[in-house]
Amino acid sequence: MKLTNSEKYRRYREKHLKLGLCTRCSELALEGHTRCKKHHEEHNEDTREQGKRFRKEHPEECHKRDCIKRKKVKDKHKKLGLCIHCSNPVKPGFTLCEKCSKNKKLYEKNKYRYYRNNYWCTRCHKRKSAPGSVLCGACLGKVAKYDSIRRDKWRKAGLCIGCGRILPEDNFGYTKCPSCRSKPITQCFLPFNKDDLDYKEKIEKIMLDNNIKLK
């Protein structure tokens, strides 16, 4: 019975593997490998080139695959109590070591400054920022909607609508804690007519009652 080419190659391969020879040129194979040094390096180079071509032709698929791979590694490190970036031990309740945490803060700070200085939205990084703001119009609407929902949620729970902390018992009916009320504000929208002669006195009285200081 005549053997097929695949069967011939299978027998040739098995014979070389038993003798510890390269499956391409019959030279001595590297320890723990099936090829000699020359063909092992050639195979690695071909694999890298194939990977580069595949990434150029299918960028979205590669991105999804990389995201899934990174998520699996992060989940594994979290379970083992290791840093999700460098695999060093971390304190309980943290996912980053001190070094990676500092590097991440510095990176986020520099990234924020870059987008802010170039007048790009610091939230989505896709659109130009609105005049007088670091966010674009779309992100401003999203943030305002989120803040409204958050304030309503905290107000119903009896928490400060500014920071979410528990309000003190002697808060005199205010929805903000003393700390949030004492923070300086740049704008104050009051239901008074500016042409009113007592306008300044009314503002000062409200500011004094709420312990608000304008810079």
C-alpha contacts under 8 A as a table, 3 or more apart, distances in Angstrom:
res1	aa1	res2	aa2	distance
3	L	7	E	6.10
3	L	8	K	6.38
4	T	7	E	5.22
4	T	8	K	6.24
5	N	8	K	5.05
5	N	9	Y	6.16
6	S	9	Y	5.13
6	S	10	R	6.11
7	E	10	R	5.01
7	E	11	R	6.31
8	K	11	R	5.32
8	K	12	Y	6.12
9	Y	12	Y	4.92
9	Y	13	R	5.93
10	R	13	R	5.12
10	R	14	E	6.16
11	R	14	E	5.13
11	R	15	K	6.13
12	Y	15	K	5.25
12	Y	16	H	6.33
12	Y	23	T	7.74
13	R	16	H	5.24
13	R	17	L	6.12
13	R	23	T	5.65
14	E	17	L	5.15
14	E	18	K	6.29
15	K	18	K	5.34
15	K	19	L	6.50
16	H	19	L	5.11
16	H	20	G	5.99
16	H	21	L	4.93
16	H	22	C	6.56
16	H	23	T	5.90
16	H	26	S	7.00
17	L	20	G	5.00
17	L	21	L	6.00
17	L	22	C	7.50
17	L	23	T	7.13
17	L	34	T	6.78
18	K	21	L	7.78
20	G	28	L	6.37
20	G	29	A	5.93
20	G	34	T	7.56
21	L	26	S	5.14
21	L	27	E	5.44
21	L	28	L	4.56
21	L	29	A	4.86
21	L	34	T	7.16
21	L	35	R	7.16
21	L	36	C	7.60
22	C	25	C	5.71
22	C	26	S	4.78
22	C	27	E	5.23
22	C	28	L	5.77
22	C	29	A	4.65
22	C	34	T	5.61
22	C	35	R	4.17
22	C	36	C	5.25
23	T	26	S	6.13
23	T	34	T	6.24
23	T	35	R	5.91
24	R	35	R	6.95
24	R	39	H	7.52
27	E	36	C	6.27
28	L	35	R	7.79
28	L	36	C	5.95
29	A	33	H	6.37
29	A	34	T	5.82
29	A	35	R	4.78
29	A	36	C	4.09
29	A	37	K	7.09
30	L	33	H	5.27
30	L	34	T	6.99
30	L	35	R	6.27
30	L	36	C	5.32
30	L	37	K	6.24
33	H	36	C	7.80
35	R	38	K	7.91
35	R	39	H	5.89
35	R	40	H	5.37
36	C	39	H	5.56
36	C	40	H	5.80
37	K	40	H	5.06
37	K	41	E	6.20
38	K	41	E	5.48
38	K	42	E	6.37
39	H	42	E	4.91
39	H	43	H	6.00
40	H	43	H	5.19
40	H	44	N	6.33
41	E	44	N	5.12
41	E	45	E	6.20
42	E	45	E	5.11
42	E	46	D	6.19
43	H	46	D	5.13
43	H	47	T	6.17
44	N	47	T	5.07
44	N	48	R	6.25
45	E	48	R	5.14
45	E	49	E	6.26
46	D	49	E	5.13
46	D	50	Q	6.16
47	T	50	Q	5.11
47	T	51	G	6.20
48	R	51	G	5.05
48	R	52	K	6.28
49	E	52	K	5.11
49	E	53	R	6.24
50	Q	53	R	5.17
50	Q	54	F	6.10
51	G	54	F	5.11
51	G	55	R	6.17
52	K	55	R	5.17
52	K	56	K	6.36
53	R	56	K	5.20
53	R	57	E	6.26
54	F	57	E	5.14
54	F	58	H	5.79
54	F	59	P	7.79
55	R	58	H	5.21
55	R	59	P	5.05
55	R	62	C	6.11
56	K	59	P	5.79
58	H	61	E	5.53
58	H	62	C	6.34
59	P	62	C	5.17
59	P	63	H	6.09
60	E	63	H	5.06
60	E	64	K	6.31
61	E	64	K	5.26
61	E	65	R	6.19
62	C	65	R	5.01
62	C	66	D	6.05
63	H	66	D	5.14
63	H	67	C	6.16
64	K	67	C	5.11
64	K	68	I	6.26
65	R	68	I	5.23
65	R	69	K	6.20
66	D	69	K	5.01
66	D	70	R	6.07
67	C	70	R	5.16
67	C	71	K	6.10
68	I	71	K	5.14
68	I	72	K	6.29
69	K	72	K	5.25
69	K	73	V	6.39
70	R	73	V	5.13
70	R	74	K	6.11
71	K	74	K	5.07
71	K	75	D	6.08
72	K	75	D	5.19
72	K	76	K	6.14
73	V	76	K	5.09
73	V	77	H	6.20
73	V	84	I	7.47
74	K	77	H	5.12
74	K	78	K	6.11
74	K	84	I	5.05
74	K	85	H	7.95
75	D	78	K	5.09
75	D	79	K	6.33
76	K	79	K	5.31
76	K	80	L	6.41
77	H	80	L	5.06
77	H	81	G	6.01
77	H	82	L	4.89
77	H	83	C	6.42
77	H	84	I	5.63
77	H	87	S	6.83
78	K	81	G	5.04
78	K	82	L	5.92
78	K	83	C	7.29
78	K	84	I	6.82
78	K	95	T	6.46
79	K	82	L	7.73
81	G	89	P	6.28
81	G	90	V	6.21
81	G	91	K	7.83
81	G	92	P	7.32
81	G	95	T	7.52
82	L	87	S	4.99
82	L	88	N	5.38
82	L	89	P	4.56
82	L	90	V	5.58
82	L	95	T	7.01
82	L	96	L	7.65
83	C	86	C	5.64
83	C	87	S	4.56
83	C	88	N	5.20
83	C	89	P	6.02
83	C	90	V	5.84
83	C	95	T	5.44
83	C	96	L	4.60
83	C	97	C	5.57
84	I	87	S	5.97
84	I	95	T	6.15
84	I	96	L	6.20
85	H	96	L	7.11
85	H	100	C	7.13
86	C	100	C	7.68
88	N	97	C	6.69
89	P	97	C	6.82
90	V	94	F	6.30
90	V	95	T	6.67
90	V	96	L	6.23
90	V	97	C	4.98
90	V	98	E	7.84
91	K	94	F	5.67
91	K	97	C	7.43
94	F	97	C	7.60
96	L	100	C	5.93
96	L	101	S	5.62
97	C	100	C	5.44
97	C	101	S	5.97
98	E	101	S	5.07
98	E	102	K	6.23
99	K	102	K	5.32
99	K	103	N	6.30
100	C	103	N	4.98
100	C	104	K	6.02
101	S	104	K	5.16
101	S	105	K	6.26
102	K	105	K	5.19
102	K	106	L	6.20
103	N	106	L	5.15
103	N	107	Y	6.08
104	K	107	Y	5.00
104	K	108	E	6.09
105	K	108	E	5.18
105	K	109	K	6.05
106	L	109	K	5.07
106	L	110	N	6.17
107	Y	110	N	5.24
107	Y	111	K	6.05
108	E	111	K	5.02
108	E	112	Y	6.07
109	K	112	Y	5.20
109	K	113	R	6.32
110	N	113	R	5.11
110	N	114	Y	6.10
111	K	114	Y	5.09
111	K	115	Y	6.39
112	Y	115	Y	5.45
112	Y	116	R	6.01
112	Y	122	T	5.92
113	R	116	R	5.02
113	R	117	N	5.85
114	Y	117	N	5.36
114	Y	118	N	6.24
115	Y	118	N	5.19
115	Y	119	Y	6.06
115	Y	120	W	4.90
115	Y	121	C	6.54
115	Y	122	T	5.70
115	Y	125	H	7.12
116	R	119	Y	5.11
116	R	120	W	5.90
116	R	121	C	7.03
116	R	122	T	6.27
116	R	134	V	6.06
117	N	120	W	7.74
119	Y	128	K	5.86
119	Y	129	S	5.49
119	Y	134	V	7.18
120	W	125	H	6.02
120	W	126	K	7.23
120	W	127	R	5.96
120	W	128	K	4.34
120	W	129	S	4.96
120	W	134	V	7.24
120	W	135	L	7.47
120	W	136	C	7.62
121	C	124	C	5.92
121	C	125	H	5.01
121	C	126	K	6.71
121	C	127	R	5.79
121	C	128	K	5.61
121	C	129	S	4.62
121	C	130	A	8.00
121	C	134	V	5.66
121	C	135	L	4.42
121	C	136	C	5.21
122	T	125	H	5.66
122	T	129	S	7.89
122	T	134	V	6.02
122	T	135	L	5.91
123	R	135	L	6.46
123	R	139	C	7.06
124	C	127	R	7.31
124	C	139	C	7.39
127	R	136	C	6.16
128	K	135	L	7.84
128	K	136	C	5.92
129	S	133	S	6.31
129	S	134	V	5.45
129	S	135	L	4.80
129	S	136	C	4.10
129	S	137	G	7.20
130	A	133	S	5.42
130	A	134	V	6.89
130	A	135	L	6.08
130	A	136	C	4.87
130	A	137	G	5.86
133	S	136	C	7.55
135	L	139	C	5.98
135	L	140	L	6.00
136	C	139	C	5.41
136	C	140	L	6.13
137	G	140	L	5.10
137	G	141	G	6.42
138	A	141	G	5.36
138	A	142	K	6.47
139	C	142	K	4.95
139	C	143	V	6.01
140	L	143	V	5.19
140	L	144	A	6.07
141	G	144	A	5.15
141	G	145	K	6.16
142	K	145	K	5.17
142	K	146	Y	6.14
143	V	146	Y	5.05
143	V	147	D	5.99
144	A	147	D	5.11
144	A	148	S	6.13
145	K	148	S	5.17
145	K	149	I	6.37
146	Y	149	I	5.20
146	Y	150	R	6.08
147	D	150	R	4.96
147	D	151	R	5.98
148	S	151	R	5.21
148	S	152	D	6.22
149	I	152	D	5.22
149	I	153	K	6.15
150	R	153	K	5.09
150	R	154	W	6.20
150	R	161	I	7.73
151	R	154	W	5.16
151	R	155	R	5.90
151	R	161	I	4.93
151	R	162	G	7.55
152	D	155	R	5.03
152	D	156	K	6.18
152	D	161	I	7.75
153	K	156	K	5.37
153	K	157	A	6.34
154	W	157	A	4.98
154	W	158	G	6.17
154	W	159	L	4.96
154	W	160	C	6.49
154	W	161	I	5.63
154	W	164	G	6.22
155	R	158	G	5.15
155	R	159	L	5.71
155	R	160	C	6.87
155	R	161	I	6.04
155	R	175	T	6.92
156	K	159	L	7.60
158	G	166	I	7.09
158	G	167	L	6.99
159	L	164	G	5.29
159	L	165	R	5.53
159	L	166	I	4.87
159	L	167	L	5.62
159	L	175	T	7.47
159	L	176	K	7.89
160	C	163	C	5.76
160	C	164	G	4.76
160	C	165	R	5.39
160	C	166	I	6.28
160	C	167	L	5.82
160	C	175	T	5.65
160	C	176	K	4.59
160	C	177	C	5.61
161	I	164	G	5.74
161	I	175	T	6.17
161	I	176	K	5.73
162	G	176	K	6.05
162	G	177	C	7.74
162	G	180	C	6.14
163	C	180	C	7.29
165	R	177	C	7.72
166	I	177	C	8.00
167	L	171	N	6.76
167	L	175	T	7.93
167	L	176	K	7.33
167	L	177	C	5.65
168	P	171	N	5.53
168	P	177	C	7.18
171	N	174	Y	5.81
171	N	177	C	7.00
171	N	178	P	7.62
174	Y	177	C	7.28
176	K	179	S	7.96
176	K	180	C	5.97
176	K	181	R	6.14
177	C	180	C	5.47
177	C	181	R	6.26
178	P	181	R	5.02
178	P	182	S	6.10
179	S	182	S	5.28
179	S	183	K	6.68
180	C	183	K	5.37
181	R	210	N	6.33
181	R	211	N	6.56
181	R	212	I	6.27
182	S	210	N	7.44
182	S	211	N	5.51
182	S	212	I	5.03
182	S	213	K	6.91
183	K	212	I	6.61
183	K	213	K	7.26
184	P	212	I	6.23
184	P	213	K	5.31
184	P	214	L	5.35
184	P	215	K	6.57
185	I	188	C	7.27
185	I	212	I	7.69
185	I	213	K	7.40
185	I	214	L	5.94
185	I	215	K	7.59
186	T	214	L	6.60
186	T	215	K	7.29
192	F	196	D	7.54
192	F	199	Y	6.78
193	N	196	D	5.53
193	N	199	Y	7.03
194	K	197	L	7.86
194	K	199	Y	5.95
195	D	199	Y	7.34
196	D	199	Y	5.18
197	L	200	K	7.38
198	D	201	E	5.28
198	D	202	K	6.13
199	Y	202	K	5.20
199	Y	203	I	6.27
200	K	203	I	5.19
200	K	204	E	6.20
201	E	204	E	5.13
201	E	205	K	6.12
202	K	205	K	5.13
202	K	206	I	6.31
203	I	206	I	5.22
203	I	207	M	6.09
204	E	207	M	5.03
204	E	208	L	6.02
205	K	208	L	5.08
205	K	209	D	6.11
206	I	209	D	5.05
206	I	210	N	6.12
207	M	210	N	5.25
207	M	211	N	5.79
207	M	212	I	4.94
207	M	213	K	6.92
208	L	211	N	4.93
208	L	212	I	6.41
209	D	212	I	7.89
